[in-house]
Amino acid sequence: SRNVTVTVTNSTTSGWCKLEIPYLKQVYDLTKGKKFHMFTINLDKERKLWEEDVKKESLPWPVLSDLKAFDGGVAGEYNVSGIPVIFLIDPEGKIVTNKLRGEGMISFIKQLSF
C-alpha cells in the first residue's frame, strides 16, 4: 500500500514559510510511523542558504532543493507562484489540496485515516 504525502515548497527568506514550520513539525510528529511521507522542496537559489536553514530549524524530514527557484521545474510543474505551498497528495499521486496552513492543516491531517 502507498503513502499519503505532504510536499512543502518554501524559501529560507520567506517569513510566511517560517511561520508554518512549527505546524509542519506537529504534522510530522502526528504522522511519524504511519503511511505518510513528508518532504520539503526549497526554492532558494543559493545552496548554502537552505543547507544552513535545515540545520538551524532542525527539520526532521527530507529537504530537497531546486536551485532554479521559481524558474525551475518544480515551480512550473506544480504552478507555484508564491510560497509556502503545502500539497497533500493521495496514494494515487493526485493532489488533494494545496491550501493547508497552520491549525487548519493540523485538523485536516488528524481527520485522515492511515
N, C-alpha and C positions, 0 to 999 in steps of 0.2 A: 504494500500500500504506500501511497505517496504522501508527501507532506504539504501542509499549508505553508506559504512563505510570506514573510514581510520583507519588503525591499524599501530601503530608505535612500533617497537621494539628498545629499547635503553638501555644505561647504564649511570650512573652518571659520570663515569670516562672517557667516550669517548668524545674526543674533536670534532669528526665528528658529534656526536649526538647533542652536544651543538650548533654547527653551524646551525642546522636545526630548532632549537626552534623558532627563530623569524619568519621563513617561516610557521611553523606549527601554530603559533598564528594568522598569516594572514589567513590561511585556516579556522581556527576556526571562525574568525570574518566574513569571506565571506559566511560561510555556516550556521551560527547561525540562528535557527528558520526555517531551511529548512529540507527536508527529508534526513538528513545527520547525521551520528553519527561518533564520533571520540574518540579513546582511545589509551593509551599507555600501552604496556606490558614491564615493566622494567626487565632487566636481571642481576641485581646486586645480589650478594649472601648475602648481609647484608641489612636487612630491614631498619635499621636506615639511611643508605645512601640514599635510594630512597625516604623515607619519608621526610628527610630534603631537598632533592633536589626539590621535588614537591612544598614545601613551598617557597624555595628560588627563584625558577623560576616562581612562581605564575601561574602554569598551570591550566587553567580553565576547562579542560576536565578530565575525569576519568583516573586514573593511577593505573594499576594492577601490580602485581609482580609475577614472577616465580623465587623463591629464589634458584632454582637449576641451574639457569642461562643457559649456553649452554648445560648442561647435562639434562635439563628439557624437559617437553612435548612440550612446545610452540616452542622452537628452533628446536626440532626434527620433529614435525608435519609440520612445515612451512619451513623446510630446511634453517634455519637461521644460517649462519656460521660467519657472520660479521655484524656489526651494524653501523649506523642505517639501518633498512629496513622499508620502508614505503609502506604498501599494500593498494591498492584501491580495495574494494570488492563490487561487484554489488548486487542488491536486491535479486538475486537468490543464493547468497553466493559464487559466483565464483570470483577468483582473476583476476582482470582486468590487473593490473600491480603491480610490486614491485620495479619499477625503478624511483619513484617520488623523486625529490630533488629540493631544492632551488626555483629559479624563474620559472623553468620549471614546478614544481609542482603547483605553483600559476596559471600559464597559463592553465595547464591541468584542474584544478578544475574550473576555470572560464568558460571553454567551456562546462562543464556538464550542463544538464538541470534537474532541480529538480521539 
